[in-house]
């Protein structure tokens, strides 16, 4: 989008008497553009722009298939559905100021939302773990609320809440299929994974076979790392990058939290998680966090060193799970 288009959207969202002074790209986005809009009276907002030019991920077959729970979380429809579901549950998300899917302010899907300019949970945990403790407690409450809200089928929130169904027959089956694809992709890019491919595949199949059927699914964010949790002025956790939210096994969420938070995860631990699912999902996510960053590096993603580091770290973690 051009600056003039963003200026028009900002005036519509925040009031016509204001003038856009500064547009700042917010670091971290890989699937959409994220911009801080600063008006001439110091009012601020965040613009989300979904457009091919803002997406660093190389396109793959099936990207637009919303019946795949793990297809990319792209676009305004997914954002609005996830926002509506989380907000209805009382989970704090940035307030929406404006949405534009009718090209009133440009050719891309656009949302302007509340700006929360303070540090995210990742930075707060690193700076002052004691100050982060009440935020973590409130995050645990939000996760429990999401866990209690169930649906009889799994899939993206937009699909399930819209009465649709997703591909496959079970969460563990969808995860296994994806993990096998990630394994093949990672093996094609790194000889260490290629050398262990048979052992990794055997381990995935064995873990999946041990999982017992389940008939209810909880709301999960899907990628709830501490960088996807902002902290508002009242110390409340605020979930962002919510487009991938889905009804799924809650163990998927907790594996991701364990990977991202390490020892800081302990306040979020809950009873009753399925150990078989946790084991399968841990290996699957390690493979995903290897193959995904390696795929992203095929394009022009700017922060290449950090992405390469993520791939290397998770590659070694995946191999450690099959060492004898």
Secondary structure as GFF3:
##gff-version 3
##sequence-region A 1 324
A	DSSP	alpha_helix	3	14	.	.	.	ID=ss1
A	DSSP	beta_strand	20	25	.	.	.	ID=ss2
A	DSSP	beta_strand	33	39	.	.	.	ID=ss3
A	DSSP	beta_strand	44	50	.	.	.	ID=ss4
A	DSSP	three_ten_helix	52	54	.	.	.	ID=ss5
A	DSSP	alpha_helix	76	88	.	.	.	ID=ss6
A	DSSP	beta_strand	96	100	.	.	.	ID=ss7
A	DSSP	beta_strand	109	114	.	.	.	ID=ss8
A	DSSP	alpha_helix	121	127	.	.	.	ID=ss9
A	DSSP	alpha_helix	129	148	.	.	.	ID=ss10
A	DSSP	beta_strand	150	151	.	.	.	ID=ss11
A	DSSP	beta_strand	155	156	.	.	.	ID=ss12
A	DSSP	alpha_helix	157	161	.	.	.	ID=ss13
A	DSSP	alpha_helix	171	189	.	.	.	ID=ss14
A	DSSP	alpha_helix	191	195	.	.	.	ID=ss15
A	DSSP	alpha_helix	197	209	.	.	.	ID=ss16
A	DSSP	beta_strand	217	220	.	.	.	ID=ss17
A	DSSP	three_ten_helix	226	228	.	.	.	ID=ss18
A	DSSP	beta_strand	229	231	.	.	.	ID=ss19
A	DSSP	beta_strand	237	239	.	.	.	ID=ss20
A	DSSP	beta_strand	246	248	.	.	.	ID=ss21
A	DSSP	alpha_helix	250	261	.	.	.	ID=ss22
A	DSSP	three_ten_helix	262	268	.	.	.	ID=ss23
A	DSSP	alpha_helix	275	296	.	.	.	ID=ss24
A	DSSP	alpha_helix	304	320	.	.	.	ID=ss25
###
